[in-house]
Every structure is written in C-alpha cells, then in structure tokens.
C-alpha cells in the first residue's frame, strides 16, 4: 500500500513549506538570500539496479539550495551603509575567524573599526602613511587624528597680463636740453673748441635713464657757426649747425640703441642766448635735459601699478598668510615688473628695485624671467621669516601659465601646495571600495580599500546564521580582490542590498506546496479506504 510513499510526499511538502516560510519571514532582512527546495525520487534497487517495471517509493529532499541572485538596492542617509552591486561577499573578521556576508550595514566602534551589528570587523587592503594602498589585508580602522599642516613651497599662477595696458607712473622721454652758465648767459670761446659740457642724465623712449651724456660744441672756423652734438648718450646722434646770435633753436635726432628698436627722438636745444668769444679761456656753458624715469612702485598708490592678485599660503605651523602679487608694465615693450608681498611686507626680488622681471615674446608668450630665457618658467624667492616661530620660507613661483595678450587682466588660476591643520570632516567610499577621509583643510587621505571575496561555488558555502557564511570544501577557496576587478561587483556607498525574496513568487509556491500536501494526504485517505475494503471482505 502507498502509505509510506504518500508520507514521504507529506514530509517533502512540509519541508518546502518550512523553506517558504523562512523566505517570507526574511523578506525584509538586509542581505538575505532566499532558498529553494530541490526534490529527488526514491526507488528501491539492488546492486544491479532497479527493474524495468519498478515502482517508485516516494520523494526525498535532495538539497536546500540558496539563490545568490542580486537583491534590490535601497539608498540610505548613512555613507557607511554598503551594498554590493554584482558578485562577491564582504570579508569579515569574527574574533579571528573569517566569515562572509552580503549584509553591509556598518558603523564605527569605539576604536574606530568598521563593524556590523555583531561586532564583526570589515576587512580590506590597508594603506600606508602616504595613502598608498598596499596588498596587506587587515581590519579597516578609521584614523580620526588631525592631519599635520604643510608649508607652502610652490605657487602656480595662471594669468593674462593685458598687452594694451597703459604704463603706470609713465616715464617722460628727453625732448629738450637747456643751456646755462655759471656767470649768466652761456658763452662759447672759439679758442676752446671743441667745448664739452659737464655730464647730465637723459631718458630714452623706453623710460631708461642714460647717464653721462654731454653736449659737444665744435667751432666750424667760419664766422659765428658752430656744430653741436651729444656724446656719451649711446646709440646714434645727429649733428646740427647753428649761428651764434642768429639761430634760436637746433634739433638733434637721437636713436638711443642705434639699431632702430627704439623710436628716434628729436631733441631741441635753445641756443638763442649763446654768445661767442675769442682768444681762449672764456667758455662758460652748462647743460641739463628734461625727462623722467618711470615713477617708483608704491604699494599704497594704485597709480604706480597695473594689477594685483592675492592668495592664502601657509607656514610650517599651518598658520595662514596673505601673499599678494603686484604687476606693472614698464616702458620697455613686452616687459613687466612683479612685486611679491607677504602679509604686507615686501620680499625683495632679483632686481635692484625689489622686483622680478617678466619678459614676453612678440606673440605674447613668456620668454625670460630676470633676463634668463624660459623654460624653466619659474624662479625662487629670497628666504624670509613668516613669524610666529615658524620655519623660514622660500617660495617657487611658477609662471608657465602666464601670457601677455590683449583683452584685459585675467586671473585664470591660483594654486599653492600648502595647507593648515585639518580635522576629520567626513568619510567617502567610492565604487571601487577606496575609503577616503576628508579633512577641514580641504585635504583627503586614503585609509583603506574594502576587500571582496568570491567563490567558485557560492551555493557550497556553509550557512552560519546572522547572514553569515563560511568557506567550505564544496564552495572552494575564497578569491579575494578589490571591487570591480575580476568577477567582483562594485560598492554602492550609502545603500543597502535588500532581500532577494519575491513575495508573490513565494505565495504562489506556498499554494503549490499546500496542494501537494493535500494531494498526498488524499493518497493516504484513499489507501486507508482500500485497506478497509479489503478488511471487510468476507
């Protein structure tokens, strides 16, 4: 009679209902993976197998297999909640025993370790003091200590200096020479020819002072005619002839560099008051020129420079200081002076006036710094004391991103490599599992990288409860790696993976299991009726 066969069916249906019940109970459990019952039929057989017309003896539970399909990912407001999108398991340290889980609800214990609700520590690849990920596996601990300050050593300036800008405190080019005398009106003695005046200063068209210039008068030997020129001024100078007592003014043409780079400048000399003597020893003449070099740079007078820009730099103790850079165009084409002030105090540059010189090619590209051709496009300041007991400083100014184009003064970028003391302000975890600590000074530091593990046969893992699994012979050895490598999935920070239980599917399976149970019970009832009929045969 089929009592035992039906009984095996009842037991199988009961087992399936228990598995379904467990699935339904954990439909809201983070990281839970549903199970499925797998059945096998039973045949009575001898050593040589079952006969061709053998009748089966029922059913048995062959396996309860976990289904590691992806659960839905729900986002949270805690960035230490982690979900795995794809394959893999979190690797946890349970008091020295390695276990694996898909549940990623983590927090920080009093020692700074990332732990779950069972105080199991999340493990990963640790970082060295420089923030480089190493291959060493260990418990992930968040270092909440302050980050030490770093003194600024380099400043990168990305600027455009306006090629069409006016020259501030502009120089005045020499255009006239005035004659004088110790005894009244100037006198030229033919017997003293050639006559040379004392030295005087001139200013060329670039606004540069030319020292040691002298007027030279040469008697022509005819009447009251004299030739006049300027010597000692460099470049090329024309000669003019005038007649004492008749000529009022003469004009000389001066090319300051003699190569035509500077514009030729006419210089007027008033000779209307010059007298003439003979016999020698009566000459009395002096000379002075007009003109003025570019006005002195004055931080308090904005008319003495074109533009300025500032940024914050830091000393060795992390104290902030204001670094200001002033720029002014000179009378020399394509040349600018730059002045560096630290907390309002000038740090002297390479030039005598405390500046550094920037020179540009005709196409607006930086061509020289302090007379040295670029590249390199940087210079180092003199060493200075920032005060407050901090170490002395010297800054490298990188001008490789500076141009001289039209269109106005533009500050495109200002960067420096120092920072103040920083306190931990937050933790970020990217999709590859790298954990970054953010600090109040804008810096970040890599603390570790979460490690994931995968298995050749995840269904062979041993269930431990509390959403944990352990490695077994059937699962194969753990394959540990970084998220996103090999077959491992990526990390979603601020999210949790929900249960992969589909309630609709489970309810349908429950109805099916219930019908199976009822059918097997009906088999027992039918077999009982048949047995009773046999017993009642007389």
Secondary structure, DSSP 8 states (H G I E B T S, - for coil): -THHHHHHHHHHHHHHHHHHHHHHHTTTSTT---EEEEEEEE---BTTB--TT----EEEEEEEEE------EEE-S-TTBEEEESB-EEEEEETTEEEEES--B-EE-TTSBEE-TT--EEEEEEE-TTS-EEEEEEE-B---S-B--B---EEEEEEE--TT---TT--B---EEEEE-TTSS-EEEGGG-SEE---EEEE-TTS-EEEEEEEEEEE-SSTTEEEEEEESS-SEE--EEEETTT--EEEEEEETTSSSSS--EEEEEE-TT-EEE-SSS--B-EEEE--B------TT-GGG-SEEEEEEEE-TT--EEEEEEEEEE-SSTTEEEEEEEETTEEE--SSTTS-EEEEE-TTSBEEEETTEESSS-EEE---B--STT---B--EEEEEEEE--SS--EEEEEEES-B--B-EEEEEE-TT-EEEEEETTS-EEEEEEEEEEE-TTGGGSEEEETTEEE--TTT---EEEETTSTTB-EEEETEEE-----HHHHHHHHHHHHHHHHHHHHHHHHHHHHHHHHHT--
